[in-house]
């Protein structure tokens, strides 16, 4: 199974770190963020990787090369280094299509860390004959206080930033090759907000729930700091959700 890592974004929420480097190369625990994804994939014998690049893409290619230094085999799907001409995420995936084969492939958003067991998820995908299969994790932290009140405005319940017992998606997806032919899989379309709902309507999207998973979304400076703190303490593991 080949992997597509989506890494062509601007990383605006990580500025000033991304003024002079792409998001995938920002330092996490002393090395580029994307290499942590490589490490997880290599450990599961998923060494064939296509990285989609756009903004500061040449810097990514020059830094990572063919992947030999990281024990993986890298190919690149290259878009223009121009925010006005960047494809949306569905377009990024289609850009990688020439390097894919007629078999299920894995898509990972480039600011996502987890400990998903991808081969187990692939088994679910094949068993269900799914179009898209994604990992889910329970226990999502609410970034603000939760309250309940009476009609007169009297507060009866107050919880400071509780963890909600809901099932949330980790942005990693095993996709069947036939999705590449869907009319929404194109330059100006978003994979999460357009393509996935279309397949949910067709009842072809399934969840893979792994109880010992974690989700670390390195999308903002605050989340990057949280991830660094967990890594220093050795506590980035089962049950941790940073998003």
C-alpha positions as CSV (number, residue, x, y, z in Angstrom):
1,X,0.0,0.0,0.0
2,X,1.4,3.4,-1.0
3,X,1.0,6.5,1.1
4,X,0.1,10.1,0.0
5,X,1.2,12.8,2.5
6,X,-0.5,16.1,1.9
7,X,2.1,18.8,2.4
8,X,1.5,21.6,0.0
9,X,-0.2,24.1,2.4
10,X,1.0,27.5,3.6
11,X,0.9,26.8,7.3
12,X,-0.5,30.2,8.1
13,X,-1.5,29.3,11.6
14,X,2.1,28.4,12.4
15,X,3.5,31.7,11.5
16,X,6.1,33.1,12.1
17,X,7.7,29.6,11.9
18,X,6.5,29.1,8.4
19,X,7.6,32.5,6.9
20,X,10.8,30.9,5.8
21,X,10.1,27.2,5.8
22,X,7.2,24.9,4.9
23,X,5.0,23.5,7.6
24,X,6.3,19.9,7.0
25,X,9.8,21.0,7.9
26,X,9.2,22.8,11.2
27,X,11.1,21.3,14.0
28,X,9.4,18.9,16.4
29,X,11.6,17.3,19.0
30,X,14.6,18.4,17.1
31,X,13.8,17.2,13.6
32,X,11.4,18.0,10.8
33,X,7.7,17.2,11.5
34,X,7.2,15.1,8.4
35,X,10.1,12.7,9.4
36,X,8.0,11.6,12.4
37,X,5.3,10.5,9.9
38,X,8.0,8.7,7.9
39,X,9.2,6.9,11.1
40,X,5.6,5.6,11.8
41,X,5.2,4.4,8.2
42,X,8.6,2.7,8.0
43,X,7.8,0.8,11.3
44,X,4.8,-0.7,9.5
45,X,6.6,-1.5,6.3
46,X,4.9,1.3,4.4
47,X,8.0,2.8,2.8
48,X,6.6,3.9,-0.6
49,X,5.5,7.5,-0.1
50,X,4.3,10.3,-2.4
51,X,4.6,13.8,-0.9
52,X,2.4,16.5,-2.4
53,X,4.3,19.9,-2.4
54,X,3.5,23.4,-3.4
55,X,4.4,26.3,-1.1
56,X,8.2,26.2,-0.6
57,X,8.1,22.8,-2.3
58,X,11.6,23.0,-3.6
59,X,12.9,23.4,-0.1
60,X,11.0,20.2,0.9
61,X,12.5,18.3,-2.1
62,X,16.0,19.5,-1.4
63,X,15.8,18.6,2.3
64,X,14.2,15.2,2.0
65,X,15.6,14.0,-1.4
66,X,14.6,10.5,-2.4
67,X,14.0,9.5,1.3
68,X,17.0,7.2,1.5
69,X,18.3,9.1,4.6
70,X,15.0,8.3,6.4
71,X,14.7,4.7,5.2
72,X,11.8,5.4,2.9
73,X,11.2,5.8,-0.9
74,X,9.9,9.3,-1.8
75,X,8.2,10.6,-4.9
76,X,6.7,14.1,-5.3
77,X,3.5,15.4,-6.7
78,X,4.4,19.1,-7.4
79,X,2.1,22.0,-7.6
80,X,3.0,25.7,-8.2
81,X,4.6,27.6,-5.4
82,X,1.8,30.2,-5.5
83,X,-1.0,30.4,-2.9
84,X,-3.4,31.5,-5.6
85,X,-2.8,28.4,-7.7
86,X,-2.7,25.7,-5.0
87,X,-5.1,22.8,-5.5
88,X,-7.5,21.9,-2.7
89,X,-6.9,18.6,-0.9
90,X,-8.9,16.5,-3.4
91,X,-6.8,18.1,-6.1
92,X,-3.6,17.2,-4.2
93,X,-4.6,13.6,-4.1
94,X,-5.4,13.5,-7.8
95,X,-2.0,15.1,-8.5
96,X,-0.4,12.0,-6.8
97,X,-2.5,9.6,-8.9
98,X,0.1,8.8,-11.6
99,X,2.3,7.4,-8.8
100,X,-0.5,5.2,-7.4
101,X,-1.4,1.7,-8.5
102,X,-4.8,0.1,-8.8
103,X,-5.1,-0.8,-5.2
104,X,-6.1,0.9,-1.9
105,X,-3.8,3.8,-0.8
106,X,-3.3,5.7,2.4
107,X,-3.7,9.5,2.7
108,X,-2.3,11.3,5.7
109,X,-2.6,15.1,6.3
110,X,1.0,16.3,6.8
111,X,0.4,17.9,10.3
112,X,-1.0,14.7,11.8
113,X,0.7,12.3,14.2
114,X,-1.0,9.1,15.5
115,X,-0.2,5.5,16.3
116,X,-2.8,4.0,13.9
117,X,-2.2,0.4,12.8
118,X,-2.7,0.9,9.1
119,X,-2.7,-2.8,8.1
120,X,-5.5,-3.4,10.6
121,X,-7.4,-0.5,9.2
122,X,-6.8,-1.9,5.7
123,X,-8.3,-5.2,6.8
124,X,-11.5,-3.3,7.8
125,X,-11.5,-1.4,4.6
126,X,-11.3,-4.6,2.5
127,X,-13.8,-6.5,4.6
128,X,-16.4,-3.7,4.3
129,X,-15.6,-3.1,0.6
130,X,-15.3,0.6,1.6
131,X,-14.6,3.6,-0.6
132,X,-13.0,5.4,2.4
133,X,-12.0,4.1,5.8
134,X,-10.7,6.4,8.6
135,X,-9.5,6.0,12.2
136,X,-11.6,7.4,15.0
137,X,-10.7,8.3,18.6
138,X,-12.9,8.9,21.6
139,X,-12.4,11.8,24.0
140,X,-12.1,15.1,22.3
141,X,-11.0,18.1,24.5
142,X,-13.3,21.1,24.3
143,X,-11.2,24.3,24.0
144,X,-13.5,26.3,26.3
145,X,-15.7,25.9,29.3
146,X,-19.0,23.9,29.1
147,X,-22.0,25.2,30.9
148,X,-25.7,24.4,31.3
149,X,-28.2,26.9,32.5
150,X,-31.9,27.4,33.4
151,X,-34.3,29.6,31.5
152,X,-33.6,32.5,33.8
153,X,-29.9,32.4,33.0
154,X,-28.9,30.7,36.3
155,X,-25.8,28.4,35.6
156,X,-26.3,24.9,37.0
157,X,-23.3,23.1,35.4
158,X,-19.8,24.3,34.8
159,X,-16.9,22.3,33.5
160,X,-13.6,23.9,32.6
161,X,-12.4,22.5,29.2
162,X,-13.9,19.1,29.5
163,X,-13.2,16.1,27.3
164,X,-16.2,15.1,25.3
165,X,-17.0,11.4,25.0
166,X,-17.5,11.5,21.3
167,X,-15.9,9.7,18.4
168,X,-13.7,12.0,16.3
169,X,-11.8,11.5,13.1
170,X,-8.1,11.4,12.8
171,X,-7.3,12.8,9.3
172,X,-5.8,9.6,7.8
173,X,-7.7,7.7,5.2
174,X,-7.5,4.5,3.3
175,X,-9.1,5.1,-0.1
176,X,-10.1,2.7,-2.8
177,X,-8.7,3.7,-6.2
178,X,-12.1,4.2,-7.7
179,X,-12.5,7.4,-5.7
180,X,-10.0,9.1,-8.1
181,X,-12.7,9.0,-10.8
182,X,-15.3,10.8,-8.6
183,X,-16.3,14.2,-10.2
184,X,-15.5,16.0,-6.9
185,X,-11.9,14.7,-7.0
186,X,-10.5,17.7,-8.7
187,X,-8.4,20.8,-8.4
188,X,-10.9,23.1,-6.6
189,X,-12.5,20.6,-4.3
190,X,-11.8,19.7,-0.6
191,X,-11.5,16.1,0.3
192,X,-12.9,16.3,3.9
193,X,-15.8,18.7,3.3
194,X,-16.9,17.6,-0.1
195,X,-15.7,14.1,-1.1
196,X,-16.2,12.3,2.2
197,X,-19.8,13.6,2.6
198,X,-20.6,12.4,-0.9
199,X,-19.4,8.9,-0.1
200,X,-21.1,9.0,3.3
201,X,-24.4,9.6,1.4
202,X,-23.5,6.4,-0.6
203,X,-22.9,4.6,2.7
204,X,-19.4,3.6,1.6
205,X,-17.4,5.3,4.5
206,X,-16.3,3.2,7.5
207,X,-14.6,3.9,10.8
208,X,-11.7,2.0,12.3
209,X,-11.7,2.5,16.1
210,X,-8.4,1.7,17.8
211,X,-8.6,2.0,21.6
212,X,-4.9,2.7,22.2
213,X,-4.5,5.4,19.5
214,X,-3.7,9.0,19.9
215,X,-4.2,12.1,17.7
216,X,-1.7,15.0,17.6
217,X,-2.7,17.8,15.2
218,X,0.3,20.1,14.7
219,X,-1.8,22.9,13.2
220,X,-1.1,25.8,15.5
221,X,1.8,27.1,17.6
222,X,-0.1,26.1,20.8
223,X,-0.5,22.5,19.6
224,X,3.1,22.4,18.5
225,X,4.1,23.4,22.0
226,X,1.8,20.8,23.5
227,X,3.3,18.1,21.3
228,X,6.8,19.1,22.3
229,X,5.9,19.0,25.9
230,X,4.4,15.5,25.7
231,X,7.4,14.3,23.7
232,X,9.9,15.6,26.3
233,X,7.9,13.9,29.1
234,X,7.4,10.7,27.1
235,X,3.7,11.0,27.5
236,X,2.6,11.3,23.8
237,X,0.7,8.0,23.7
238,X,-2.6,6.2,24.0
239,X,-5.6,8.5,24.8
240,X,-3.8,11.8,24.1
241,X,-5.7,14.2,21.8
242,X,-4.2,17.5,20.7
243,X,-6.4,19.3,18.3
